[in-house]
């Protein structure tokens, strides 16, 4: 059972002021490769899993931005941690499955 939800908004400083879209796409690819449940939203992406694993994904995302040539990256992270009862996007979204 997952014990955490981690939402991240990644804001890389791109080389030459390039669009951030390819960089955000790379970050989402890292989440996909991690094999954790996730949900992309307009301003952040939420992942579900074990807290330590999700934080490792955040680290991988930051390192990937540097590898792509970004001199710096800001990540805004929100964490919901519930080791006793678990954490579930589905449970928190029961009333609003379509976001409305």
N, C-alpha and C positions, 0 to 999 in steps of 0.2 A: 504494500500500500504506500502510495506517495505521501510524504509528510510536508511538502512545501509547494507553493506556487511562487515563481519568480517572474516578475514583469521587467522588461528591459527596453529602454529607448536608447539607441546608440547614435551618437552624434560625432562622427569623425571629422577632423579637419582634413580636407582632401587636398592633394597636391594641386597647386594652381587654381584652386577654387572650383574644381570639377564638381559635377552633380554627385550627390551622396547616394543616389539610387543603386549603382552597381556595388557599392560598399555595403549598403543595407541588405541587398540581395545576397551577398557573400555571408553576412552575419546570419541570415535566415537559413542558408545552406548548412551552416555549422550546426544550427539547432536541429535541422532535419537529420543530419548525419549522426547526431547524438541519440536519435531514436526515442526521444521523449515526446509525450503529447504536448502540443503547443497550439496556440491560436494567435494569428496575426491580426492586429487591429490598426487603425490609421496612425496612431501615435506611439504604439508600443507592441511588443509581442510577449505573451505570457506562456511560460513553460510549467509543466507539472512533473514532479519527481522527488527524488531524495535531495535534500538541500545541498549536501556536499557535491553531488554530481552536477546540479544546476549551476552552482558557483564556478565549477570547473568549466562549464560551457561559456559562462560570462568571460572568464579569463581567456579562453580560446578565441572568442570573438574579438577581444581587445588586441590580442597578439596578431590575429589575422589582419586587422586594420593597419598595424605597423608594418607587417610584411607587404601589404599593398601600397606602402609608401606614405601613409598618413603620419604626419609628425606628432599628432596627438589625437586622443579620442576622449570624449566625455560619455559616460554611461550613467543614465539615471535608472536606478534599480529599486524595485519594490519587492519586499519579501513577505509572504504569509507563511508562517511556520506553525504547524500543529502536530507535534509528534504523538500526542495521545490519541487523537481521533482521525488523523490523516487530513490531507488537503486534496480538494477536487474542484477543477474548473466547472464540471457538470453540476456539482452540488451547489456551487455559488451562483450558477446561471440558470437554475431550474425555472425561475419565474420569467427569465428573459433569454430563452435559447437562441433567438435570432437577433439579440441585441436591442430589442425594442420593447 
